[in-house]
Amino acid sequence: MRILTGCQVTSDQFHLGNYFGAVKPFHDMCLAHPEAEKFLFVANMHSLNKVQDGSLRRNALNTLKLYLACGIDPDDVFIYNQADIPAHAQLERVLGCITHMWFMERMHAYKAAIDQGKASDIGVGTFTYPILMAADILLYDATHVPTGQDQKQHVEYTRDIAGKFNNMFGETFILPESIISESVGTIPGIDGRKMSKSYNNYIGMLDEGKDLMKKIKKIPTSLEPIEAPKDPDTCNVYAITRLFLTPDEDRELRAKYTDGGLSFKRAKDYLYEKVTALLTPIQEKYHTISDEQIVDMLAQNKNKANAIAQAKINDVYQKIGFTI
Ligand code: AMP
């Protein structure tokens, strides 16, 4: 079993959507499968699609610190920098050559750009994003890929293209499974759309105090009076709060909604309490980790990551006839 996941570094921190959608499920899986090999990376080559002002290094350092602060054990999990490994780009090229345009045109990021009338404004790298993601996964023979719901289609493409390559050139790639927590699903942001750095609607892992409260206060709520019974399933405050709750706490909170008497101010204060309880220890640990520690860890892991990825790309090059 090989578990692999990664986050982009499109801002100076990741957010609760990344945490509950990918980092926590990855961490939980690592704990449940001590025998498995575990791979975690920063997807800076993907992030270049959006961040082109030189801040990728700072963002990556912060993200890597946050991985550790969230409890990822670098002695158990192999942590690396995607851009340190040329084989990602090499395999992306190979897979791109055997992928049809019509297949990429079905991918949701591109379709969303078409729907917004922005298809020709996106970078070519955004269009080919799923191909690089397939390379990220296939290079390491990952068997299990914990991701948020939004990446399901990309892991399906990864399986398709791996199968196609295997049929064309002989068994080379393992077909990975996506691990998506149905109970988590897609985590909404403070405006109700998917929590995302692009929409700037996120609660970040480093948010605290007044800034955090300000974001929570912005969550739109209905105009029902305090005493009115309310439907938790249509309330965005509940949709975020539920992620933090034990089953008993969840039952209790739902009852408070449906019984009436719960003010949205109280619901938001409760959310603030829950977010703070999760994030305070993570933030404390985060501040104890130095840039140097991260740079050293990546330097140590670079050779091993290259050795694994290079072995796979050598095999691919041999099979397709690049090796002369
Ligand atoms: P990204 O920032 O797109 O690289 O996302 C890293 C991981 O977090 C991927 O597995 C995503 O599916 C997951 N993720 C990002 N945003 C959300 C969200 N709002 N809800 C659930 N998972 C998410």
Residues whose N, C-alpha, C, O or C-beta is under 5 A from the ligand:
A	BS01	AMP	G6 C7 Q8 G17 N18 G21 A22 P146 T147 G148 Q149 D150 Q151 G185 T186 I187 K194 M195
